[in-house]
Each structure stands twice: as C-alpha cells, then as structure tokens.
Amino acid sequence: MEPVRVLLLDDHPENLLLRSTILRKYGYLTETASTVEEAGQMLDGIDIAVLDYHLGAGKFGTDVAAELRRRRPEVPIIILSATLERRFGGVEDMHLLKGYSSIDDLLTALRSFEARLRGKQVVVDARDFFYSRINMAMGDDVVLEILDAEGNWQYVNETCARLLEHPREWFQGRNMFEEMPELVPDWLETIRTVAETRETYMDRTWRGLLNLPRRGVEWVWNVLIFPITLHTRETGVVLTARILERKTIL
C-alpha cells in the first residue's frame, strides 16, 4: 500500500520539524509548508491536510482549507488552533485545540482518515474524543455530564465518576433517573426543558444534585445546564456542577 501523504502547514519551523519527524516515524509521508502560497502548490498531491489556523501577517490556514475544499473536496482537513473556525469541523474534518490536544490526538485523527481513505469502516468514539474537549475547557474541578433529553448518559468526566464511585465506562447507556430515582422530582423536567427549548438553566441550592448528601454534610452546588447537539444529531444537555462550599450540619 502506498503511504499516506500529509500536508503540514505552520509558520513556525520548529513545529513543522517536530510534527514531520513524528509522523514519518509512524509511516506517513509529509509535505511541509510555512506559507499559504507554498501550501497551495502542494494540494494536488496530498491525502490529508493538517493546517495551523493562525499563520501571522494576516494569513490563516483556513485560506488553504477553502481552496482545498474547492479543488479536492474529498480530502480531509485537520485544523490546529486555539479557537473554533466554524466553517471547518464537519464530518469530513477535525478540529484540534492547541494547548489541549496532544500528538496522540493528531495520530488518532490521521488513522481515522487513513482508514477511510483505504475503504475501511471508521468508528469514532465521539463521546471520548469530542465531548472531552468540553471537559478540558471547563476544568478538572467541575463535575461534568452530557445526557440526552431523557437523562441517558452520553459522557461523564473523571471528576463525576469519582464522585459517584463508578468507572467512567459504567455510565454510558445508563439512565440517570433509573440509577438515582431521588433526582426525578428536581431534575427530570429541567433536563427535558433545556433540551427541548434550548435555553440555559442555572441554579444554586442546598440540595444534593448528583448524589445523596452524606451524613452531616450538604453540598452547595453552582449548577449550569445548557443545550448541545449530540453526536447522534439529537439535542441533549451539558450539565456542570461546581462545589462552592461544604456546610457541616450540627
């Protein structure tokens, strides 16, 4: 099989050298460019493009992406940036956030696209790959859950899993309200309403949100629930809860 040719665009030579060296180690052929003009000359001979978003001097990797999409719409595009460029990030593309995504994320993305190019079935765990970006943005001190409108867990972060004393994989496919029926009166209708109306809900109360209060202690939560389009294209919710303080009951 012919090796996959990857275009790397970045205006920092050290980044190009590092990524190119790593990708060659894993069997990819790399074409490197430091300017939009250089990259534009290589578009006809590549299989996947990895483009840095901000190139300095008013130049952007998305300029190359737009040209590539026009000339060869079948070529997958990976955008590397600290912000989200909405025009690129559909089913044929991937968006990796600088400061959060690792070289392993890049390799995972390339392997998925490579398998698709070779006609193999591609299975992407959207919950772990895409939803984890929301967790990274929120921070590790926040309990985070992603659910559908009926309260079926799609994703939880490690903080939530530790709090509820289950491994993360235990949650996927289970229903919050079947596992914790005591939450039904307070939260079932709220989650359904957020998913259906796409409004945002905030709450600060003395009631336990994610577990029964421990003896002698109540949890004080700052709760935020906002809508999200799930990987299934249905509307779900992101539920976050941050502990503000603990109050000991005498």
SVG drawing of the C-alpha trace seen along z (x, -y; Angstrom):
<svg xmlns="http://www.w3.org/2000/svg" viewBox="-41 -41 54 43">
<polyline fill="none" stroke="black" stroke-width="0.4" points="0.0,0.0 1.1,-3.5 1.9,-5.6 -0.5,-8.4 0.8,-11.9 0.1,-14.6 0.4,-18.3 1.7,-20.2 1.3,-23.9 2.7,-26.0 4.7,-29.3 7.0,-28.0 9.8,-25.8 10.3,-24.0 6.6,-22.9 6.9,-21.6 10.1,-19.7 8.6,-18.1 5.3,-17.0 7.1,-15.8 9.6,-13.7 6.8,-12.1 4.5,-11.4 7.4,-9.9 8.1,-7.6 4.5,-6.3 4.8,-5.7 3.3,-8.9 4.9,-10.9 4.9,-14.6 5.0,-17.7 5.8,-20.8 4.9,-24.4 5.3,-27.6 3.1,-29.9 -0.3,-29.8 1.4,-30.1 3.7,-27.1 0.8,-25.0 -1.3,-26.0 1.3,-24.4 1.1,-21.1 -2.7,-20.5 -2.9,-18.1 -0.5,-15.6 -1.7,-15.1 -4.2,-12.8 -4.8,-14.7 -4.1,-18.3 -3.0,-19.4 -3.2,-23.2 -2.3,-25.7 -5.1,-28.3 -3.1,-31.5 0.0,-32.0 0.7,-35.6 0.8,-38.6 -3.0,-38.3 -2.7,-34.8 -4.8,-31.8 -4.7,-28.1 -8.4,-28.3 -7.5,-30.1 -5.7,-26.9 -8.6,-24.8 -11.1,-26.8 -9.0,-26.3 -8.5,-22.6 -12.2,-22.2 -13.0,-23.8 -10.4,-21.8 -10.5,-18.5 -13.5,-18.2 -12.8,-14.6 -9.5,-15.4 -9.9,-15.5 -8.8,-18.7 -7.4,-18.9 -7.3,-22.5 -5.0,-23.2 -5.9,-26.4 -6.8,-27.9 -10.2,-28.9 -13.0,-27.3 -13.4,-28.0 -17.0,-27.1 -16.6,-26.5 -14.3,-23.6 -15.3,-20.9 -17.9,-18.8 -17.9,-15.0 -15.1,-15.3 -12.9,-17.4 -11.5,-17.5 -10.6,-20.4 -7.8,-20.1 -7.3,-22.7 -3.8,-23.9 -2.9,-23.6 -5.4,-20.7 -4.9,-18.3 -1.9,-16.0 0.2,-14.4 -1.8,-11.2 -5.0,-13.1 -3.4,-14.1 -2.3,-10.5 -5.8,-9.2 -7.4,-11.7 -4.9,-10.7 -5.5,-7.0 -9.3,-7.5 -8.9,-9.4 -6.4,-6.9 -8.7,-4.0 -11.5,-5.9 -9.2,-6.5 -8.4,-2.8 -12.1,-1.9 -12.2,-0.6 -15.0,-1.2 -14.2,-4.1 -15.6,-4.1 -15.0,-7.2 -16.0,-7.4 -17.4,-10.8 -18.1,-10.8 -14.4,-10.5 -12.9,-12.5 -15.3,-15.4 -17.0,-15.7 -13.7,-15.6 -12.9,-19.0 -15.8,-20.5 -14.4,-18.9 -10.9,-20.4 -12.4,-23.9 -14.4,-23.6 -11.6,-22.4 -11.0,-19.3 -12.7,-20.9 -16.1,-20.8 -18.4,-17.8 -19.5,-17.3 -22.1,-15.1 -23.6,-15.0 -27.0,-13.5 -29.8,-13.2 -33.2,-14.7 -34.4,-11.6 -31.3,-11.6 -29.3,-8.8 -25.6,-9.4 -23.5,-10.0 -20.3,-11.1 -19.1,-11.9 -15.7,-13.2 -13.3,-11.7 -14.4,-14.1 -18.1,-12.9 -17.0,-9.3 -15.0,-9.6 -17.8,-11.4 -20.4,-8.7 -17.8,-5.9 -18.1,-4.2 -15.7,-3.9 -16.4,-6.2 -17.4,-3.4 -20.2,-2.3 -22.3,-5.4 -22.6,-5.2 -26.1,-4.0 -27.4,-4.1 -30.2,-6.4 -29.5,-8.9 -33.1,-8.8 -33.2,-5.0 -30.0,-4.8 -30.8,-7.7 -34.6,-8.0 -34.4,-10.5 -33.3,-13.1 -36.5,-12.8 -38.6,-15.4 -36.0,-18.1 -34.1,-17.5 -36.0,-15.3 -38.3,-18.1 -35.4,-20.6 -33.2,-18.5 -36.1,-17.8 -36.9,-21.5 -33.4,-22.6 -33.1,-20.0 -36.4,-20.9 -36.3,-24.7 -32.5,-25.1 -32.5,-27.5 -29.8,-27.6 -30.6,-26.8 -28.6,-28.0 -29.2,-27.1 -27.5,-27.5 -29.3,-25.4 -28.6,-23.5 -30.0,-20.3 -27.8,-17.4 -27.5,-17.2 -25.5,-14.2 -25.6,-12.1 -27.4,-11.8 -25.9,-14.1 -23.5,-12.4 -24.4,-12.2 -23.8,-15.6 -22.8,-17.3 -24.7,-19.0 -23.2,-20.0 -23.6,-23.6 -23.5,-23.5 -23.3,-26.1 -25.2,-24.3 -25.2,-25.1 -27.2,-23.2 -27.1,-24.2 -28.1,-22.5 -25.8,-20.7 -26.3,-18.9 -25.1,-15.3 -23.1,-13.1 -26.4,-11.4 -27.6,-14.9 -30.3,-14.9 -30.4,-17.7 -29.0,-16.9 -27.7,-18.8 -24.3,-19.6 -24.7,-19.5 -21.9,-21.1 -21.7,-21.4 -19.0,-23.1 -18.9,-22.8 -18.9,-26.2 -18.5,-25.2 -19.5,-22.5 -21.7,-23.2 -21.4,-21.0 -24.8,-20.3 -24.6,-20.4"/>
</svg>
